[in-house]
């Protein structure tokens, strides 16, 4: 026998190999939707209403020159003049136009439409789920 015959010999009987792979699987679906709700809401508000009152006041007197517009409290006074031919030209105050500002407040009641949205999430099970 030779020396190579005396040495132990190793034979490979079985070899295992591992293979790893990934795959996608649907486990369910999710659906999101919005719902809108409307409701009527009564509201109150203070409203301010301005009106103008025009009053014409006849004067009929002669003046020395034009009279500038003036403010008397809430009233604006506009003087109206005309030239009158006599022996001389003089200014005659014909009338004053008085414009008075009046402000009043009152309550307003009405309905307004308010909208609100919510999101609803529905989840469906997977098509091959035995619990479905």
N, CA, C and O atoms as a printed pandas DataFrame, in Angstrom:
     atom_number atom_name residue_name chain_id  residue_number  x_coord  y_coord  z_coord
0              1         N          UNK        A               1    0.812   -1.161    0.000
1              2        CA          UNK        A               1    0.000    0.000    0.000
2              3         C          UNK        A               1    0.861    1.231    0.000
3              4         O          UNK        A               1    1.902    1.269    0.656
4              5         N          UNK        A               2    0.450    2.211   -0.708
5              6        CA          UNK        A               2    1.207    3.461   -0.777
6              7         C          UNK        A               2    0.716    4.400    0.293
7              8         O          UNK        A               2   -0.307    4.169    0.938
8              9         N          UNK        A               3    1.468    5.465    0.465
9             10        CA          UNK        A               3    1.111    6.383    1.538
10            11         C          UNK        A               3   -0.183    7.118    1.239
11            12         O          UNK        A               3   -0.876    7.519    2.174
12            13         N          UNK        A               4   -0.531    7.308    0.001
13            14        CA          UNK        A               4   -1.784    7.988   -0.308
14            15         C          UNK        A               4   -2.968    7.087   -0.038
15            16         O          UNK        A               4   -4.089    7.559    0.149
16            17         N          UNK        A               5   -2.714    5.764   -0.018
17            18        CA          UNK        A               5   -3.817    4.860    0.274
18            19         C          UNK        A               5   -4.079    4.820    1.752
19            20         O          UNK        A               5   -5.198    4.505    2.159
20            21         N          UNK        A               6   -3.105    5.122    2.573
21            22        CA          UNK        A               6   -3.304    5.100    4.015
22            23         C          UNK        A               6   -3.982    6.363    4.541
23            24         O          UNK        A               6   -4.524    6.328    5.645
24            25         N          UNK        A               7   -3.979    7.413    3.846
25            26        CA          UNK        A               7   -4.600    8.660    4.321
26            27         C          UNK        A               7   -6.118    8.565    4.187
27            28         O          UNK        A               7   -6.645    7.980    3.240
28            29         N          UNK        A               8   -6.815    9.168    5.180
29            30        CA          UNK        A               8   -8.276    9.127    5.076
30            31         C          UNK        A               8   -8.745    9.970    3.910
31            32         O          UNK        A               8   -8.160   11.008    3.599
32            33         N          UNK        A               9   -9.764    9.533    3.294
33            34        CA          UNK        A               9  -10.322   10.268    2.165
34            35         C          UNK        A               9  -11.704   10.784    2.548
35            36         O          UNK        A               9  -12.474   10.094    3.216
36            37         N          UNK        A              10  -12.006   12.005    2.118
37            38        CA          UNK        A              10  -13.289   12.637    2.435
38            39         C          UNK        A              10  -14.118   12.720    1.169
39            40         O          UNK        A              10  -13.663   13.168    0.117
40            41         N          UNK        A              11  -15.336   12.274    1.314
41            42        CA          UNK        A              11  -16.265   12.343    0.191
42            43         C          UNK        A              11  -17.423   13.264    0.584
43            44         O          UNK        A              11  -17.924   13.157    1.704
44            45         N          UNK        A              12  -17.848   14.133   -0.267
45            46        CA          UNK        A              12  -18.972   15.042   -0.007
46            47         C          UNK        A              12  -20.238   14.303   -0.344
47            48         O          UNK        A              12  -20.480   13.937   -1.494
48            49         N          UNK        A              13  -21.052   14.086    0.684
49            50        CA          UNK        A              13  -22.268   13.329    0.464
50            51         C          UNK        A              13  -23.477   14.249    0.184
51            52         O          UNK        A              13  -24.227   14.017   -0.764
52            53         N          UNK        A              14  -23.661   15.314    1.035
53            54        CA          UNK        A              14  -24.834   16.192    0.882
54            55         C          UNK        A              14  -24.382   17.631    1.109
55            56         O          UNK        A              14  -23.564   17.899    1.988
56            57         N          UNK        A              15  -24.902   18.525    0.337
57            58        CA          UNK        A              15  -24.636   19.956    0.549
58            59         C          UNK        A              15  -25.968   20.687    0.512
59            60         O          UNK        A              15  -26.766   20.477   -0.401
60            61         N          UNK        A              16  -26.221   21.562    1.515
61            62        CA          UNK        A              16  -27.461   22.352    1.537
62            63         C          UNK        A              16  -27.150   23.761    1.083
63            64         O          UNK        A              16  -26.074   24.295    1.353
64            65         N          UNK        A              17  -28.110   24.358    0.386
65            66        CA          UNK        A              17  -27.977   25.745   -0.043
66            67         C          UNK        A              17  -29.275   26.466    0.308
67            68         O          UNK        A              17  -30.354   25.878    0.242
68            69         N          UNK        A              18  -29.169   27.732    0.679
69            70        CA          UNK        A              18  -30.330   28.548    1.047
70            71         C          UNK        A              18  -30.545   29.594   -0.032
71            72         O          UNK        A              18  -29.602   30.207   -0.531
72            73         N          UNK        A              19  -31.811   29.781   -0.377
73            74        CA          UNK        A              19  -32.162   30.804   -1.350
74            75         C          UNK        A              19  -33.271   31.670   -0.728
75            76         O          UNK        A              19  -34.281   31.129   -0.277
76            77         N          UNK        A              20  -33.103   32.997   -0.694
77            78        CA          UNK        A              20  -34.087   33.922   -0.115
78            79         C          UNK        A              20  -34.613   34.802   -1.233
79            80         O          UNK        A              20  -33.851   35.326   -2.046
80            81         N          UNK        A              21  -35.936   34.956   -1.260
81            82        CA          UNK        A              21  -36.556   35.811   -2.270
82            83         C          UNK        A              21  -37.707   36.573   -1.618
83            84         O          UNK        A              21  -38.270   36.113   -0.625
84            85         N          UNK        A              22  -38.063   37.746   -2.173
85            86        CA          UNK        A              22  -39.194   38.537   -1.692
86            87         C          UNK        A              22  -40.244   38.568   -2.781
87            88         O          UNK        A              22  -39.940   38.512   -3.973
88            89         N          UNK        A              23  -41.509   38.661   -2.333
89            90        CA          UNK        A              23  -42.599   38.838   -3.285
90            91         C          UNK        A              23  -43.654   39.717   -2.629
91            92         O          UNK        A              23  -43.785   39.743   -1.406
92            93         N          UNK        A              24  -44.383   40.417   -3.436
93            94        CA          UNK        A              24  -45.443   41.284   -2.925
94            95         C          UNK        A              24  -46.728   40.486   -2.826
95            96         O          UNK        A              24  -47.050   39.673   -3.692
96            97         N          UNK        A              25  -47.458   40.744   -1.737
97            98        CA          UNK        A              25  -48.740   40.070   -1.548
98            99         C          UNK        A              25  -49.729   41.096   -1.025
99           100         O          UNK        A              25  -49.435   41.813   -0.069
100          101         N          UNK        A              26  -50.914   41.172   -1.654
101          102        CA          UNK        A              26  -51.956   42.097   -1.226
102          103         C          UNK        A              26  -52.592   41.535    0.040
103          104         O          UNK        A              26  -53.115   40.421    0.045
104          105         N          UNK        A              27  -52.538   42.323    1.112
105          106        CA          UNK        A              27  -53.149   41.874    2.376
106          107         C          UNK        A              27  -54.458   42.602    2.645
107          108         O          UNK        A              27  -55.142   42.299    3.623
108          109         N          UNK        A              28  -54.807   43.532    1.814
109          110        CA          UNK        A              28  -56.058   44.277    1.959
110          111         C          UNK        A              28  -55.936   45.590    1.216
111          112         O          UNK        A              28  -54.845   45.951    0.777
112          113         N          UNK        A              29  -57.045   46.316    1.066
113          114        CA          UNK        A              29  -57.033   47.612    0.409
114          115         C          UNK        A              29  -57.616   48.644    1.364
115          116         O          UNK        A              29  -58.431   48.327    2.230
116          117         N          UNK        A              30  -57.190   49.853    1.189
117          118        CA          UNK        A              30  -57.685   50.966    1.998
118          119         C          UNK        A              30  -58.262   51.993    1.050
119          120         O          UNK        A              30  -57.667   52.295    0.015
120          121         N          UNK        A              31  -59.427   52.536    1.401
121          122        CA          UNK        A              31  -60.104   53.536    0.586
122          123         C          UNK        A              31  -60.412   54.728    1.489
123          124         O          UNK        A              31  -60.967   54.552    2.573
124          125         N          UNK        A              32  -60.062   55.921    1.061
125          126        CA          UNK        A              32  -60.362   57.136    1.831
126          127         C          UNK        A              32  -61.359   57.959    1.034
127          128         O          UNK        A              32  -61.223   58.090   -0.183
128          129         N          UNK        A              33  -62.352   58.509    1.702
129          130        CA          UNK        A              33  -63.354   59.355    1.049
130          131         C          UNK        A              33  -63.744   60.457    2.010
131          132         O          UNK        A              33  -63.626   60.312    3.227
132          133         N          UNK        A              34  -64.206   61.550    1.456
133          134        CA          UNK        A              34  -64.631   62.658    2.300
134          135         C          UNK        A              34  -66.141   62.803    2.206
135          136         O          UNK        A              34  -66.733   62.620    1.143
136          137         N          UNK        A              35  -66.739   63.128    3.308
137          138        CA          UNK        A              35  -68.162   63.403    3.365
138          139         C          UNK        A              35  -68.338   64.855    3.754
139          140         O          UNK        A              35  -67.650   65.335    4.656
140          141         N          UNK        A              36  -69.237   65.565    3.100
141          142        CA          UNK        A              36  -69.514   66.959    3.439
142          143         C          UNK        A              36  -70.886   67.030    4.082
143          144         O          UNK        A              36  -71.847   66.419    3.613
144          145         N          UNK        A              37  -70.956   67.775    5.150
145          146        CA          UNK        A              37  -72.213   67.968    5.862
146          147         C          UNK        A              37  -72.542   69.453    5.846
147          148         O          UNK        A              37  -71.647   70.290    5.962
148          149         N          UNK        A              38  -73.820   69.784    5.703
149          150        CA          UNK        A              38  -74.252   71.176    5.739
150          151         C          UNK        A              38  -75.292   71.321    6.827
151          152         O          UNK        A              38  -76.101   70.425    7.069
152          153         N          UNK        A              39  -75.248   72.485    7.483
153          154        CA          UNK        A              39  -76.270   72.776    8.476
154          155         C          UNK        A              39  -76.536   74.264    8.446
155          156         O          UNK        A              39  -75.662   75.056    8.093
156          157         N          UNK        A              40  -77.734   74.635    8.813
157          158        CA          UNK        A              40  -78.101   76.039    8.857
158          159         C          UNK        A              40  -77.747   76.590   10.230
159          160         O          UNK        A              40  -78.079   75.986   11.251
160          161         N          UNK        A              41  -77.082   77.721   10.256
161          162        CA          UNK        A              41  -76.666   78.341   11.506
162          163         C          UNK        A              41  -77.252   79.750   11.560
163          164         O          UNK        A              41  -76.941   80.576   10.703
164          165         N          UNK        A              42  -78.098   80.039   12.556
165          166        CA          UNK        A              42  -78.603   81.411   12.665
166          167         C          UNK        A              42  -77.487   82.348   13.131
167          168         O          UNK        A              42  -76.673   81.985   13.980
168          169         N          UNK        A              43  -77.459   83.548   12.572
169          170        CA          UNK        A              43  -76.462   84.530   12.954
170          171         C          UNK        A              43  -77.150   85.864   13.229
171          172         O          UNK        A              43  -78.202   86.168   12.667
172          173         N          UNK        A              44  -76.535   86.641   14.097
173          174        CA          UNK        A              44  -77.003   87.986   14.363
174          175         C          UNK        A              44  -75.842   88.930   14.167
175          176         O          UNK        A              44  -74.707   88.612   14.522
176          177         N          UNK        A              45  -76.117   90.083   13.606
177          178        CA          UNK        A              45  -75.062   91.075   13.400
178          179         C          UNK        A              45  -75.664   92.459   13.564
179          180         O          UNK        A              45  -76.828   92.682   13.229
180          181         N          UNK        A              46  -74.879   93.377   14.074
181          182        CA          UNK        A              46  -75.306   94.761   14.148
182          183         C          UNK        A              46  -74.957   95.435   12.831
183          184         O          UNK        A              46  -73.799   95.445   12.414
184          185         N          UNK        A              47  -75.961   95.994   12.187
185          186        CA          UNK        A              47  -75.755   96.678   10.920
186          187         C          UNK        A              47  -75.843   98.175   11.151
187          188         O          UNK        A              47  -76.636   98.630   11.976
188          189         N          UNK        A              48  -75.050   98.935   10.443
189          190        CA          UNK        A              48  -75.074  100.383   10.543
190          191         C          UNK        A              48  -75.606  100.916    9.223
191          192         O          UNK        A              48  -75.059  100.616    8.162
192          193         N          UNK        A              49  -76.667  101.704    9.287
193          194        CA          UNK        A              49  -77.288  102.255    8.083
194          195         C          UNK        A              49  -77.169  103.768    8.143
195          196         O          UNK        A              49  -77.585  104.391    9.120
196          197         N          UNK        A              50  -76.603  104.359    7.101
197          198        CA          UNK        A              50  -76.487  105.812    7.050
198          199         C          UNK        A              50  -77.474  106.348    6.030
199          200         O          UNK        A              50  -77.583  105.826    4.920
200          201         N          UNK        A              51  -78.180  107.380    6.410
201          202        CA          UNK        A              51  -79.080  108.056    5.485
202          203         C          UNK        A              51  -78.699  109.530    5.460
203          204         O          UNK        A              51  -78.187  110.065    6.443
204          205         N          UNK        A              52  -78.944  110.161    4.364
205          206        CA          UNK        A              52  -78.684  111.591    4.226
206          207         C          UNK        A              52  -80.017  112.313    4.118
207          208         O          UNK        A              52  -80.908  111.904    3.374
208          209         N          UNK        A              53  -80.131  113.388    4.872
209          210        CA          UNK        A              53  -81.338  114.194    4.879
210          211         C          UNK        A              53  -80.974  115.526    4.237
211          212         O          UNK        A              53  -80.063  116.202    4.716
212          213         N          UNK        A              54  -81.650  115.918    3.182
213          214        CA          UNK        A              54  -81.353  117.172    2.490
214          215         C          UNK        A              54  -82.463  118.161    2.819
215          216         O          UNK        A              54  -83.643  117.882    2.606
216          217         N          UNK        A              55  -82.067  119.327    3.343
217          218        CA          UNK        A              55  -83.030  120.370    3.714
218          219         C          UNK        A              55  -82.601  121.651    3.008
219          220         O          UNK        A              55  -81.447  122.065    3.123
220          221         N          UNK        A              56  -83.504  122.269    2.292
221          222        CA          UNK        A              56  -83.215  123.540    1.607
222          223         C          UNK        A              56  -83.833  124.669    2.437
223          224         O          UNK        A              56  -85.046  124.709    2.647
224          225         N          UNK        A              57  -82.983  125.579    2.902
225          226        CA          UNK        A              57  -83.425  126.686    3.759
226          227         C          UNK        A              57  -83.293  127.991    2.967
227          228         O          UNK        A              57  -82.177  128.432    2.695
228          229         N          UNK        A              58  -84.421  128.618    2.592
229          230        CA          UNK        A              58  -84.336  129.901    1.866
230          231         C          UNK        A              58  -83.796  131.011    2.786
231          232         O          UNK        A              58  -84.234  131.130    3.930
232          233         N          UNK        A              59  -82.841  131.827    2.286
233          234        CA          UNK        A              59  -82.234  132.885    3.086
234          235         C          UNK        A              59  -82.639  134.249    2.524
235          236         O          UNK        A              59  -83.283  135.021    3.234
236          237         N          UNK        A              60  -82.288  134.572    1.284
237          238        CA          UNK        A              60  -82.721  135.808    0.612
238          239         C          UNK        A              60  -82.065  137.087    1.129
239          240         O          UNK        A              60  -82.721  138.129    1.126
240          241         N          UNK        A              61  -80.832  137.065    1.562
241          242        CA          UNK        A              61  -80.161  138.293    1.994
242          243         C          UNK        A              61  -78.900  138.484    1.164
243          244         O          UNK        A              61  -78.342  137.523    0.634
244          245         N          UNK        A              62  -78.461  139.725    1.057
245          246        CA          UNK        A              62  -77.264  140.041    0.288
246          247         C          UNK        A              62  -76.039  139.847    1.158
247          248         O          UNK        A              62  -76.064  140.123    2.358
248          249         N          UNK        A              63  -74.945  139.359    0.531
249          250        CA          UNK        A              63  -73.695  139.126    1.247
250          251         C          UNK        A              63  -72.570  139.827    0.507
251          252         O          UNK        A              63  -72.719  140.201   -0.657
252          253         N          UNK        A              64  -71.444  140.005    1.185
253          254        CA          UNK        A              64  -70.308  140.723    0.596
254          255         C          UNK        A              64  -69.453  139.851   -0.317
255          256         O          UNK        A              64  -68.800  140.380   -1.217
256          257         N          UNK        A              65  -69.435  138.544   -0.121
257          258        CA          UNK        A              65  -68.592  137.679   -0.929
258          259         C          UNK        A              65  -69.060  136.232   -0.812
259          260         O          UNK        A              65  -69.987  135.926   -0.062
260          261         N          UNK        A              66  -68.400  135.342   -1.568
261          262        CA          UNK        A              66  -68.789  133.934   -1.501
262          263         C          UNK        A              66  -68.589  133.401   -0.074
263          264         O          UNK        A              66  -67.669  133.813    0.634
264          265         N          UNK        A              67  -69.454  132.493    0.324
265          266        CA          UNK        A              67  -69.375  131.876    1.650
266          267         C          UNK        A              67  -68.885  130.454    1.454
267          268         O          UNK        A              67  -69.504  129.678    0.726
268          269         N          UNK        A              68  -67.754  130.097    2.109
269          270        CA          UNK        A              68  -67.239  128.731    1.934
270          271         C          UNK        A              68  -68.159  127.702    2.604
271          272         O          UNK        A              68  -68.883  128.010    3.551
272          273         N          UNK        A              69  -68.105  126.475    2.083
273          274        CA          UNK        A              69  -68.881  125.398    2.703
274          275         C          UNK        A              69  -68.385  125.215    4.129
275          276         O          UNK        A              69  -67.207  125.434    4.411
276          277         N          UNK        A              70  -69.285  124.810    5.036
277          278        CA          UNK        A              70  -68.899  124.648    6.429
278          279         C          UNK        A              70  -69.574  123.424    7.015
279          280         O          UNK        A              70  -70.555  122.908    6.478
280          281         N          UNK        A              71  -69.023  122.977    8.127
281          282        CA          UNK        A              71  -69.542  121.806    8.837
282          283         C          UNK        A              71  -70.143  122.300   10.147
283          284         O          UNK        A              71  -69.477  122.996   10.913
284          285         N          UNK        A              72  -71.395  121.945   10.405
285          286        CA          UNK        A              72  -72.071  122.308   11.650
286          287         C          UNK        A              72  -72.507  121.018   12.333
287          288         O          UNK        A              72  -73.638  120.573   12.141
288          289         N          UNK        A              73  -71.612  120.401   13.142
289          290        CA          UNK        A              73  -71.883  119.099   13.759
290          291         C          UNK        A              73  -71.875  118.023   12.685
291          292         O          UNK        A              73  -70.879  117.851   11.983
292          293         N          UNK        A              74  -72.988  117.293   12.554
293          294        CA          UNK        A              74  -73.119  116.277   11.512
294          295         C          UNK        A              74  -73.661  116.854   10.212
295          296         O          UNK        A              74  -73.881  116.114    9.253
296          297         N          UNK        A              75  -73.877  118.153   10.167
297          298        CA          UNK        A              75  -74.500  118.789    9.009
298          299         C          UNK        A              75  -73.474  119.571    8.213
299          300         O          UNK        A              75  -72.732  120.380    8.771
300          301         N          UNK        A              76  -73.429  119.333    6.907
301          302        CA          UNK        A              76  -72.599  120.099    5.996
302          303         C          UNK        A              76  -73.477  121.171    5.363
303          304         O          UNK        A              76  -74.529  120.861    4.803
304          305         N          UNK        A              77  -73.053  122.430    5.449
305          306        CA          UNK        A              77  -73.842  123.546    4.925
306          307         C          UNK        A              77  -73.158  124.067    3.673
307          308         O          UNK        A              77  -72.000  124.483    3.718
308          309         N          UNK        A              78  -73.881  124.046    2.545
309          310        CA          UNK        A              78  -73.393  124.550    1.261
310          311         C          UNK        A              78  -74.218  125.787    0.927
311          312         O          UNK        A              78  -75.437  125.704    0.775
312          313         N          UNK        A              79  -73.542  126.947    0.810
313          314        CA          UNK        A              79  -74.249  128.195    0.508
314          315         C          UNK        A              79  -74.378  128.354   -1.002
315          316         O          UNK        A              79  -73.411  128.156   -1.738
316          317         N          UNK        A              80  -75.578  128.715   -1.459
317          318        CA          UNK        A              80  -75.854  128.914   -2.883
318          319         C          UNK        A              80  -76.040  130.412   -3.089
319          320         O          UNK        A              80  -76.871  131.034   -2.428
320          321         N          UNK        A              81  -75.268  130.991   -4.004
321          322        CA          UNK        A              81  -75.375  132.437   -4.240
322          323         C          UNK        A              81  -75.733  132.673   -5.693
323          324         O          UNK        A              81  -75.562  131.806   -6.550
324          325         N          UNK        A              82  -76.235  133.877   -5.948
325          326        CA          UNK        A              82  -76.494  134.293   -7.323
326          327         C          UNK        A              82  -76.157  135.770   -7.445
327          328         O          UNK        A              82  -76.209  136.516   -6.467
328          329         N          UNK        A              83  -75.821  136.171   -8.626
329          330        CA          UNK        A              83  -75.574  137.585   -8.872
330          331         C          UNK        A              83  -76.893  138.229   -9.254
331          332         O          UNK        A              83  -77.651  137.702  -10.068
332          333         N          UNK        A              84  -77.147  139.372   -8.653
333          334        CA          UNK        A              84  -78.377  140.125   -8.945
334          335         C          UNK        A              84  -77.947  141.498   -9.464
335          336         O          UNK        A              84  -77.175  142.204   -8.815
336          337         N          UNK        A              85  -78.455  141.866  -10.640
337          338        CA          UNK        A              85  -78.094  143.156  -11.216
338          339         C          UNK        A              85  -79.014  144.226  -10.633
339          340         O          UNK        A              85  -80.225  144.209  -10.853
340          341         N          UNK        A              86  -78.438  145.126   -9.911
341          342        CA          UNK        A              86  -79.174  146.308   -9.438
342          343         C          UNK        A              86  -78.409  147.462  -10.091
343          344         O          UNK        A              86  -78.110  147.380  -11.283
344          345         N          UNK        A              87  -78.099  148.471   -9.403
345          346        CA          UNK        A              87  -77.225  149.491   -9.939
346          347         C          UNK        A              87  -75.785  148.974   -9.831
347          348         O          UNK        A              87  -74.908  149.351  -10.608
348          349         N          UNK        A              88  -75.586  148.147   -8.898
349          350        CA          UNK        A              88  -74.290  147.538   -8.729
350          351         C          UNK        A              88  -74.480  146.017   -8.642
351          352         O          UNK        A              88  -75.593  145.544   -8.413
352          353         N          UNK        A              89  -73.407  145.262   -8.823
353          354        CA          UNK        A              89  -73.500  143.809   -8.733
354          355         C          UNK        A              89  -73.162  143.418   -7.301
355          356         O          UNK        A              89  -72.095  143.749   -6.785
356          357         N          UNK        A              90  -74.085  142.712   -6.675
357          358        CA          UNK        A              90  -73.876  142.243   -5.303
358          359         C          UNK        A              90  -74.245  140.761   -5.243
359          360         O          UNK        A              90  -74.987  140.251   -6.082
360          361         N          UNK        A              91  -73.720  140.104   -4.253
361          362        CA          UNK        A              91  -74.041  138.686   -4.066
362          363         C          UNK        A              91  -75.207  138.568   -3.113
363          364         O          UNK        A              91  -75.244  139.206   -2.061
364          365         N          UNK        A              92  -76.158  137.738   -3.502
365          366        CA          UNK        A              92  -77.330  137.503   -2.664
366          367         C          UNK        A              92  -77.316  136.031   -2.268
367          368         O          UNK        A              92  -77.243  135.151   -3.125
368          369         N          UNK        A              93  -77.384  135.771   -0.977
369          370        CA          UNK        A              93  -77.455  134.396   -0.481
370          371         C          UNK        A              93  -78.869  133.905   -0.719
371          372         O          UNK        A              93  -79.810  134.355   -0.063
372          373         N          UNK        A              94  -79.019  132.984   -1.655
373          374        CA          UNK        A              94  -80.331  132.508   -2.055
374          375         C          UNK        A              94  -80.825  131.434   -1.089
375          376         O          UNK        A              94  -81.955  131.503   -0.606
376          377         N          UNK        A              95  -80.009  130.478   -0.817
377          378        CA          UNK        A              95  -80.406  129.402    0.082
378          379         C          UNK        A              95  -79.177  128.684    0.598
379          380         O          UNK        A              95  -78.078  128.856    0.070
380          381         N          UNK        A              96  -79.364  127.877    1.631
381          382        CA          UNK        A              96  -78.350  126.979    2.126
382          383         C          UNK        A              96  -78.897  125.571    1.981
383          384         O          UNK        A              96  -80.046  125.299    2.327
384          385         N          UNK        A              97  -78.080  124.699    1.477
385          386        CA          UNK        A              97  -78.448  123.297    1.378
386          387         C          UNK        A              97  -77.761  122.597    2.543
387          388         O          UNK        A              97  -76.534  122.612    2.639
388          389         N          UNK        A              98  -78.534  121.992    3.418
389          390        CA          UNK        A              98  -78.003  121.334    4.602
390          391         C          UNK        A              98  -78.147  119.823    4.434
391          392         O          UNK        A              98  -79.247  119.307    4.235
392          393         N          UNK        A              99  -77.038  119.139    4.515
393          394        CA          UNK        A              99  -77.017  117.679    4.380
394          395         C          UNK        A              99  -76.605  117.117    5.726
395          396         O          UNK        A              99  -75.489  117.352    6.191
396          397         N          UNK        A             100  -77.508  116.372    6.353
397          398        CA          UNK        A             100  -77.264  115.838    7.689
398          399         C          UNK        A             100  -77.068  114.340    7.601
399          400         O          UNK        A             100  -77.831  113.637    6.939
400          401         N          UNK        A             101  -76.044  113.863    8.273
401          402        CA          UNK        A             101  -75.733  112.435    8.292
402          403         C          UNK        A             101  -76.380  111.836    9.531
403          404         O          UNK        A             101  -76.159  112.312   10.644
404          405         N          UNK        A             102  -77.171  110.805    9.341
405          406        CA          UNK        A             102  -77.802  110.087   10.443
406          407         C          UNK        A             102  -77.346  108.635   10.381
407          408         O          UNK        A             102  -77.358  108.027    9.311
408          409         N          UNK        A             103  -76.949  108.082   11.509
409          410        CA          UNK        A             103  -76.515  106.690   11.585
410          411         C          UNK        A             103  -77.380  105.977   12.602
411          412         O          UNK        A             103  -77.571  106.453   13.721
412          413         N          UNK        A             104  -77.901  104.833   12.201
413          414        CA          UNK        A             104  -78.688  104.026   13.127
414          415         C          UNK        A             104  -78.199  102.591   13.065
415          416         O          UNK        A             104  -77.697  102.134   12.038
416          417         N          UNK        A             105  -78.348  101.902   14.153
417          418        CA          UNK        A             105  -77.944  100.496   14.212
418          419         C          UNK        A             105  -79.167   99.640   14.440
419          420         O          UNK        A             105  -80.095  100.033   15.147
420          421         N          UNK        A             106  -79.161   98.483   13.844
421          422        CA          UNK        A             106  -80.249   97.539   14.058
422          423         C          UNK        A             106  -79.709   96.133   13.950
423          424         O          UNK        A             106  -78.678   95.907   13.317
424          425         N          UNK        A             107  -80.392   95.191   14.558
425          426        CA          UNK        A             107  -79.959   93.791   14.541
426          427         C          UNK        A             107  -80.475   93.127   13.276
427          428         O          UNK        A             107  -81.598   93.371   12.832
428          429         N          UNK        A             108  -79.630   92.288   12.712
429          430        CA          UNK        A             108  -79.990   91.524   11.539
430          431         C          UNK        A             108  -79.963   90.058   11.934
431          432         O          UNK        A             108  -78.994   89.596   12.538
432          433         N          UNK        A             109  -81.000   89.332   11.606
433          434        CA          UNK        A             109  -81.056   87.901   11.874
434          435         C          UNK        A             109  -81.256   87.191   10.548
435          436         O          UNK        A             109  -82.104   87.579    9.744
436          437         N          UNK        A             110  -80.476   86.159   10.329
437          438        CA          UNK        A             110  -80.591   85.402    9.081
438          439         C          UNK        A             110  -80.000   84.021    9.256
439          440         O          UNK        A             110  -79.575   83.645   10.348
440          441         N          UNK        A             111  -79.978   83.277    8.183
441          442        CA          UNK        A             111  -79.432   81.919    8.203
442          443         C          UNK        A             111  -78.219   81.879    7.287
443          444         O          UNK        A             111  -78.250   82.429    6.186
444          445         N          UNK        A             112  -77.162   81.235    7.732
445          446        CA          UNK        A             112  -76.001   80.978    6.890
446          447         C          UNK        A             112  -75.778   79.477    6.832
447          448         O          UNK        A             112  -76.119   78.759    7.772
448          449         N          UNK        A             113  -75.211   79.003    5.743
449          450        CA          UNK        A             113  -74.939   77.583    5.579
450          451         C          UNK        A             113  -73.480   77.322    5.920
451          452         O          UNK        A             113  -72.579   77.926    5.338
452          453         N          UNK        A             114  -73.255   76.424    6.862
453          454        CA          UNK        A             114  -71.904   76.049    7.265
454          455         C          UNK        A             114  -71.621   74.639    6.765
455          456         O          UNK        A             114  -72.492   73.771    6.840
456          457         N          UNK        A             115  -70.414   74.398    6.254
457          458        CA          UNK        A             115  -70.047   73.085    5.748
458          459         C          UNK        A             115  -68.936   72.513    6.616
459          460         O          UNK        A             115  -68.090   73.247    7.126
460          461         N          UNK        A             116  -68.948   71.191    6.776
461          462        CA          UNK        A             116  -67.914   70.503    7.534
462          463         C          UNK        A             116  -67.593   69.228    6.780
463          464         O          UNK        A             116  -68.504   68.567    6.281
464          465         N          UNK        A             117  -66.326   68.865    6.682
465          466        CA          UNK        A             117  -65.933   67.649    5.986
466          467         C          UNK        A             117  -65.313   66.684    6.980
467          468         O          UNK        A             117  -64.690   67.089    7.962
468          469         N          UNK        A             118  -65.496   65.411    6.708
469          470        CA          UNK        A             118  -64.835   64.377    7.492
470          471         C          UNK        A             118  -64.293   63.343    6.529
471          472         O          UNK        A             118  -64.823   63.186    5.429
472          473         N          UNK        A             119  -63.260   62.645    6.917
473          474        CA          UNK        A             119  -62.645   61.614    6.080
474          475         C          UNK        A             119  -62.988   60.260    6.687
475          476         O          UNK        A             119  -62.762   60.022    7.873
476          477         N          UNK        A             120  -63.535   59.382    5.864
477          478        CA          UNK        A             120  -63.893   58.037    6.294
478          479         C          UNK        A             120  -62.921   57.067    5.632
479          480         O          UNK        A             120  -62.739   57.105    4.416
480          481         N          UNK        A             121  -62.302   56.205    6.417
481          482        CA          UNK        A             121  -61.352   55.216    5.908
482          483         C          UNK        A             121  -62.009   53.848    5.999
483          484         O          UNK        A             121  -62.394   53.413    7.084
484          485         N          UNK        A             122  -62.138   53.171    4.872
485          486        CA          UNK        A             122  -62.669   51.813    4.822
486          487         C          UNK        A             122  -61.524   50.871    4.470
487          488         O          UNK        A             122  -60.739   51.164    3.568
488          489         N          UNK        A             123  -61.420   49.740    5.172
489          490        CA          UNK        A             123  -60.364   48.772    4.856
490          491         C          UNK        A             123  -61.024   47.467    4.466
491          492         O          UNK        A             123  -61.803   46.896    5.228
492          493         N          UNK        A             124  -60.703   47.001    3.267
493          494        CA          UNK        A             124  -61.214   45.740    2.770
494          495         C          UNK        A             124  -60.152   44.660    3.028
495          496         O          UNK        A             124  -58.964   44.938    2.864
496          497         N          UNK        A             125  -60.537   43.443    3.424
497          498        CA          UNK        A             125  -59.535   42.388    3.643
498          499         C          UNK        A             125  -58.957   41.901    2.313
499          500         O          UNK        A             125  -59.477   42.206    1.240
500          501         N          UNK        A             126  -57.895   41.156    2.411
501          502        CA          UNK        A             126  -57.260   40.615    1.220
502          503         C          UNK        A             126  -58.230   39.639    0.537
503          504         O          UNK        A             126  -59.044   39.016    1.217
504          505         N          UNK        A             127  -58.159   39.498   -0.773
505          506        CA          UNK        A             127  -59.086   38.619   -1.477
506          507         C          UNK        A             127  -58.911   37.163   -1.074
507          508         O          UNK        A             127  -59.875   36.400   -1.142
508          509         N          UNK        A             128  -57.721   36.748   -0.655
509          510        CA          UNK        A             128  -57.531   35.338   -0.276
510          511         C          UNK        A             128  -57.544   35.142    1.245
511          512         O          UNK        A             128  -57.127   34.094    1.740
512          513         N          UNK        A             129  -58.023   36.153    1.988
513          514        CA          UNK        A             129  -58.095   36.063    3.454
514          515         C          UNK        A             129  -59.266   35.156    3.841
515          516         O          UNK        A             129  -60.390   35.431    3.421
516          517         N          UNK        A             130  -59.060   34.083    4.625
517          518        CA          UNK        A             130  -60.160   33.180    4.973
518          519         C          UNK        A             130  -61.183   33.850    5.894
519          520         O          UNK        A             130  -62.331   33.408    5.948
520          521         N          UNK        A             131  -60.792   34.912    6.624
521          522        CA          UNK        A             131  -61.742   35.596    7.505
522          523         C          UNK        A             131  -62.745   36.395    6.699
523          524         O          UNK        A             131  -63.828   36.699    7.200
524          525         N          UNK        A             132  -62.412   36.747    5.456
525          526        CA          UNK        A             132  -63.318   37.524    4.609
526          527         C          UNK        A             132  -64.393   36.590    4.138
527          528         O          UNK        A             132  -65.291   37.001    3.403
